[in-house]
Amino acid sequence: MTFENILRKNKGLRNAHAGKRCFIIGNGPSLNVQDLTLLENEISIAVNLFFSHPKANKVAPPYWVMADPLYWENPDVWFYPAFNAAIKAECCTKLLVPTGGIPFFLSINTGPLIDLHFFKFDATKDHTSIIDFTQGIPPYGQNVVIVCLMLAFYLGCNPIYFIGCDYDFARMSKEEYLKNKFNHFYGEDIVPTDHQYMAWEQWKRCIARMDYEYEQLNKYAAMWGFNVFNATKGGFLETFPRVVYEDLFALNMPPYTTAGENQGARFLGERAIQLMNSGDNQAALVLIDEALRTNINRQIRAEGLEYLKALCLARLNRFSEALICARQDFSCNPSNRDKSDVLIRQLLQEGVNCGLLK
């Protein structure tokens, strides 16, 4: 079986949750002080040993990612505790692991609840490459959460929130590292902590690589119009803007109508079109931005606002910003993909002609 055949299974994941928010759940100790029951019915991506969390069956993350070779190189210590916890939680989930684990994972029975998928790192790709899990993805796998962020992009999720991504291990001292001061939400009864990964200097190089990979994906998010936030309580991951986790649910007010349609955003969008037709593009842009704000954190969103904003920005000769909005519409609004594709091409050409894009 070739890599191409194995990766083809991921085609069904492309834009599966276009324009909907998702949560990437790390294994940091902050999970013990945040209410994970709020994530019920949310799209979430869990990592490693999350299913050992007492609220795992309530969260029921539909996606689960492992990236560390230790899970299949030393499965008795790493994989089976995680696997047994997932089986006990009785959650249906898609498990994504690197192709390096194929010999191990294809030799075991994951049962009816776990749908196995593989992904492949490709050293020829970088943050300028479109992330496509049916092909090789950029080799940003120094931390499993980074792989989850690429998966969230591929799923079309927007906005994207980190929780439980304390990143405190990246700022520990040499003494703490040598004493195995790795903190997770789970205790030593799940996975023993008396192991040493690598020498201190090698570890520091790994941390530098993690910082680099986060920065590269931050650039990718900006290029394609994804909004990524850190909702972890505390910690040291500062690459992405901070938001308060609880506020994400306090702000998730019911839609304006019983049918669930965001009529407020739709009305603002229609009024913006009227202003654009009259030539008042600056005023239209203000209304479009307000409409987009009313869309935040809604399960049912008014679609097409990013496309509308791209058109408005183009009329204002702000081609770089328009291109980001058009790409976001292309990624997260499949019903409008033909139009947004044409607009992206036009914006690229207009930007080059004006000397604003290269």
N, C-alpha and C positions, 0 to 999 in steps of 0.2 A: 504494500500500500504506500503510495507516494504522499509527500507532504501536501501536495496540491489537493489530493482527494480528501485528506484529513481536514485541511483548513477550509474546504468548501462548505463544510457544515456550518461555519460561522456566518454564511451569507444571510441567514435568517435573523441575525442579531443586528444587522446594519439598520440604524435609525429606528430600532424597535420601539423606542420611547422618545421619539422626536419631540423636542420642545417641552418635555416634562422634567421636573426636578428629580434629582437623585442624591443619595447619601452614600459616601464611601466610609465604611466603618473600619477603623484600625483596631488594634488590640491593646492600646495604651491604657494605663490605670485610670484615666479620666472617665472611662466608660462606667466605672463604679459610682460616679457622682452625677451622671446624667440620666434622665428618664428615657430609656430606650423604648418604652411602650408607645411613645409618641410616633415611632416609626412604623407602627402597624399600618398596613395598606400603602406605605410609601415604597418607591423603587429604591433598592439599596444593594450595595456590593460589599460583601463581607470578605475578610481575609483569614487565612490560616486557622487559628483555633477559636474563631468567634462562636461556633456552635456550642462551646462549653459554657457560654454565658447563660445565666439562669433565665434571661428574657429572650433567648434565641428563638424559641418557638413562637413567641409573640411577634417578633420582628419578621421572621421568616424571609430572610433576604433571598431574592430570586437569583442572585449571582454570587459566586464564591470563587476566590482566586488564590492559588498557591504559586509561588515563583522560585522559592529557595530549593536547590537540589537536595538539601538535607531531607526533605519530605520523602523522596524516593530512594535516596542513598542510605538512609538510616530510618526506615519506615516504622520500626517497632517503637522508637522514641518519639518520632515526629508525626508521621502520617496517621497511624492507626488511632492514637488518642483523638486526633481531630476528626477522623472518619467516624469513629464510634460515637462521638458526641453528636455529629450530624445525624446519624441514624437514630439516635435516642430522641433528638429534637423533632423527628418526623417532619422535616421540612422538604418540600420540593425545591431543588435548586440546580442551577447549571454550574458545574465546576470547570474552571479554566486553568490549565496547567501548561507549561512550556513543552515543546516537542521533545526536549531532552528527557522527559519523563515517560515517553511513549512505551518503552519496553516494560516498565513497571506497571503503569496504569492500565495498559491493555491486557495485562495478565491477571487482573483482579476483577471481581464482580462488584460493581458499585451499587447494584440493586436498582429498584424501579424509581426511587425518589431522586437519584443523582444523575443528571444528564451531563456526560463527559464531553468537554470541548478542549481543543489544543490551540496554542498560538505559537508563532515562530518569531524569534528575534532576527533582524536583518541589519548587519553592520553597515550596509550601504544607505540606510535610511536615516533621516534626521528630522528636526522639527518642521522643516519645510515640506516634508513628504506627507501626503494624505494618509492618515492612519486607517488601515484596512486590515482587519483580522482574517480575511481570506487570503492575504498575502503576508509577507514579512512585515513586522512593525519595527519602529526605531528601537535600538538596543538599550532602552531605558528600563532596566530591571534590577537596579541595585537595591531597590526597596519594593515590596509587593504593592504598596499603596500607589506607587508611580504607575505600575501596570494597570491598576484599577482606574486611574485617571484616564489612561488611553482607552480603556474599555468604555468608560462613560462617554467619551467623545464619539466613539464608534456607535454607541447606542443612540446618539443624538440627544442625550440628556442636557438640559439647560434650564435653570442653573444647577451647579454641582457643588455639594457641600462635603467637607471633611469633618468627621467626628472621631474621637478616640485616636487621633493621629498626634500624639503628644510630642514625638520627635525628641524626647529628652535624652535618649541614648546618644544622639548626635552631639550633645554638648557635655557629656560626662568627662570627668578627669581621667587621667591615666590610672590613678589609684582605683577609682570606681570601676573602670573597665576591667582591670586585672582581678578585681574582686567579684566580677560578674554581677554588677549592679544593674541588671536589665529589669525594668519594671513593666508588667503587663496587668491587665485586669484580672487575670487568673493567677493562681498560686503555684507553688512548686509541685503540688500534688498532680497537676496536669502535665507539665513538662519540667524536668529537672533543670535547675539553673547552673549546676556545677559543670559547665562545659566552656571551652575556650574556642572561639571562632578562628582567630588569627592573631598575629603579632600586632602590637600597638600601632606601629607606623603603617602597617598595611590597613589597619582599621581606619586610621585617619584619612588615608587615601580613598577609602570606600565612602566615608562621610562627604569628602569633597566631591566625589562623583555623584552622590545623592543630591547635593545642593545644585550641582550643574544640571542634572536631569529635571529637577523641579523647575528650574529657570527656563529650560528649553521648552517644556510643556506649557509654562506660563506664556511664552511667546506664541506657541501654537494656539492657545486659547484666545489670545488677543487677535491673531491673524484671522481666525474663523468666527469670532464673536461669541465664544463661550464665556460664561460668567462663573468663575470658580472662587469659592469662599472657604475659609477655615472656621468651622463652628465648634472646634475642640475647646474644652474648658481648660485654659492654661496651655502649657507646653511651649515648644520653641520653633514651630513651623510658621515662619513669617513671610514666606514667598507670596502668599495670597491674602487678600483683605480679610479682616476678622468680622464675624457676625456673632450675635448671641443665639445659641441654639434654641432656647425656649421661645425667643421672639419669632422664629420662623413659623411657629404654630399659632402664636397669638395673632400674627398678621394674616393667617390663612383664613380670612373671613368667608362666610358662605357667599356663593355667587348671587348676583342681583336678582335673578329670576329662579323660579322653581325648576325650570327646565335646565338650569345649570349654565346658561350662556352668559358670558361676561358682557352684558349690554353696555356697561359704562365705557369699556375700552372700545367697543364697536362704535358707539356714538361719537367718541372723540376722534376715532379714525375717519369716520365719514365727514365730520366737520373739518378735519385736516385736509381731506381731498378737496373740499369746497374752497378752502383758502389757497391751496396749491393751484387750482384752476383759475383763481383770481390773481395769481402771481405773488401772493404773500407767503412765500416759502418759509421765511423765518418764523412767522407766527404759527404756521402749520407744524414746523419742527417742534415747537413747544408743546403742542397738543399731542403729537405722536409720542414724545417722551413721557408725557403724563399717562397716555394710554398703555404704554409699555410698563410703567410702574404699577398700574392696576392689574396687570397680568401676572406679576411676580407671585410665586407660591400658590397659584391656582391650579387645581387639577384639570379644570376645563378652561382653556385660554382662547382669547380672540386671536385667530391666526392671520398672518399676512402683514403684521405691523412692522416687522423687520424689513420686509420688501418695500413697504411704503416709505419707511425712513430712508432706505437706500435711494429711492427715487428723489425724495426731498433733498437729501444731501448732495446728490448729483446736480440738481438744479442750482445748488449753492456753490458748485464747483469744489466741493469737499470730497474728492474722489477716493482718497485713502479710507476715510471713514465710511463712505458709501459702500466700498468694496467689502468691508468687514460685515456690514449689515446684510448685504446680498449673499455673502457666503453663509451667514447664519441662517438665512431663510432657506437656502439650498440644502443645508444640513438638516434642519429641523422642521421643515414644512414640505413634505414629499409631494403634496398635491399641487404645489406651485413650482416644482423643480424645473420644468421646461422654461418658464418665464425667468426665473432667477438665474438659470444658466446663461440665457441670452444677455441678461443685464450684467452679469459678471464679465462677460466677454466685451461688452460695450464699455464698461467702466475701465477695464484694463487698457483698451485702445485709447479712450479719451484721456486717461491719466498719462499715458505715454506721449500722446500728441501735445499735451499741455506741459510736459516736462515735470509732472508731479509724481509720476510713477516710472520705475525703470523695469 
